[in-house]
Amino acid sequence: MSRLKIEFNVLDRQYRMYADEYKQAAIRVLESGQYILGQEVENFELKYAKYTGSKYCVGVNSGLDALVLAFRALGINKGDEVIVPANTYIASVLAITENGAIPIFVEPDEYHNLDDRKIEDAITNRTKAILVVHLYGQAANIRKIKEIVDKYNLFLVEDCAQSHGSKFDGQLTGTFGDIGCFSFFPTKNLGAFGDSGAIITDNQAIADLVRMLRNYGSKVKYQYEIEGVNSRLDELQAALLSSKLSHLSELTQDRVRIAMRYLKEIKNTRINMPITRDMVDHVYHLFVVQCKERDDFQKYLLECGIKTQIHYPIPPHLAECYRRLGFGMGDFPITEKYANEVISLPLYNGMTDEEIDYVVEAVNKWSK
Ligand SMILES: Cc1ncc(COP(=O)(O)O)c(C=O)c1O
């Protein structure tokens, strides 16, 4: 019988950490009478741009929309090729195909991120951009990737849905390329209380274009210059995000504290612990370990009362929706091995020492 029940994530804990501030922010919006594209969105955009050291931030409705509109703003469309990690969440790839472009998958390195050593082989005369995903909260080898981008004169888009605050050599992810794309889905390190996302950029033309695209293609009410969409960040989420952003560094430290305990205290030869690249500040969006008997391990943890998740069980090239791309099992063996072996342990803001102790103890006791 399990002593404790450990959820994979408990979102109300992080809400309770700063509940009074969130309540104040929510009431401020509710009482303002302005719910879409008002002062709160402007304030958050300024605040997030400042936090990232970027010139512009444009709030949108989700992380997926941030990516879709980023590629649209860069003019990437039918027939263009975009290099994307094979080991990523489906949204990274959907953003490419939504624009009619072709995803060119490249295998991951030992850090689970796009392997920069394999990118050049994937470049053709149709390649327009590289989409880097800083997976699990760890920056990819972005300097090397930027060198390749510059050498071949490509666009660089960064998917930072999992990497708020993660740095490479002291520089924040999202600021290396043409556009950084963020999700503020509630489970993310900077999570809203509903769907939302944003792009950051130093390029004013791109920022202006995304600003128009997110609002039906309009700058001036009822004047539609381009065919846009409705993908606006709402006032309520913006106000809540502004409050949370003030605490992002404490929230990140809390995640790192839990990760450090796992790294130090989990000792089980059947489990491979995550490794961090030199010069990278990992923000541990997810704590992903690897293990050959992953399914047995997951079952065992569940019997102990510990819930885990798999990020991700089916790689995009094998997803049902991409059958038309013609890939099969064995095409990206490293990615497929990860899909079979990775498992994410519970790690969330507000996790207690007792809960961490319990996870460590259970993992260490797992034996054949
Ligand atoms: C790597 C990655 N890219 C993009 C997204 C899409 O973000 P959203 O769920 O806000 O659309 C997510 C989040 O789910 C993600 O993990």
Ligand as a Chemical Component Dictionary entry (heavy atoms), coordinates in Angstrom:
data_LIG
# 
_chem_comp.id                   LIG 
_chem_comp.type                 NON-POLYMER 
_chem_comp.pdbx_formal_charge   0 
_chem_comp.three_letter_code    LIG 
# 
loop_
_chem_comp_atom.comp_id 
_chem_comp_atom.atom_id 
_chem_comp_atom.alt_atom_id 
_chem_comp_atom.type_symbol 
_chem_comp_atom.charge 
_chem_comp_atom.model_Cartn_x 
_chem_comp_atom.model_Cartn_y 
_chem_comp_atom.model_Cartn_z 
_chem_comp_atom.pdbx_ordinal 
LIG C1 C1 C 0 7.576  22.234 -27.257 1  
LIG C2 C2 C 0 6.195  22.801 -27.359 2  
LIG N1 N1 N 0 5.884  23.588 -28.398 3  
LIG C3 C3 C 0 4.668  24.154 -28.501 4  
LIG C4 C4 C 0 3.700  23.944 -27.564 5  
LIG C5 C5 C 0 2.343  24.522 -27.798 6  
LIG O1 O1 O 0 1.900  25.365 -26.787 7  
LIG P1 P1 P 0 0.331  25.559 -26.508 8  
LIG O2 O2 O 0 -0.153 24.336 -25.814 9  
LIG O3 O3 O 0 0.255  26.790 -25.672 10 
LIG O4 O4 O 0 -0.329 25.748 -27.839 11 
LIG C6 C6 C 0 3.992  23.171 -26.440 12 
LIG C7 C7 C 0 3.022  23.004 -25.342 13 
LIG O5 O5 O 0 2.169  22.264 -25.235 14 
LIG C8 C8 C 0 5.262  22.564 -26.333 15 
LIG O6 O6 O 0 5.578  21.786 -25.297 16 
# 
loop_
_chem_comp_bond.comp_id 
_chem_comp_bond.atom_id_1 
_chem_comp_bond.atom_id_2 
_chem_comp_bond.value_order 
_chem_comp_bond.pdbx_ordinal 
LIG C1 C2 SING 1  
LIG C2 N1 SING 2  
LIG C2 C8 DOUB 3  
LIG N1 C3 DOUB 4  
LIG C3 C4 SING 5  
LIG C4 C5 SING 6  
LIG C4 C6 DOUB 7  
LIG C5 O1 SING 8  
LIG O1 P1 SING 9  
LIG P1 O2 DOUB 10 
LIG P1 O3 SING 11 
LIG P1 O4 SING 12 
LIG C6 C7 SING 13 
LIG C6 C8 SING 14 
LIG C7 O5 DOUB 15 
LIG C8 O6 SING 16 
# 
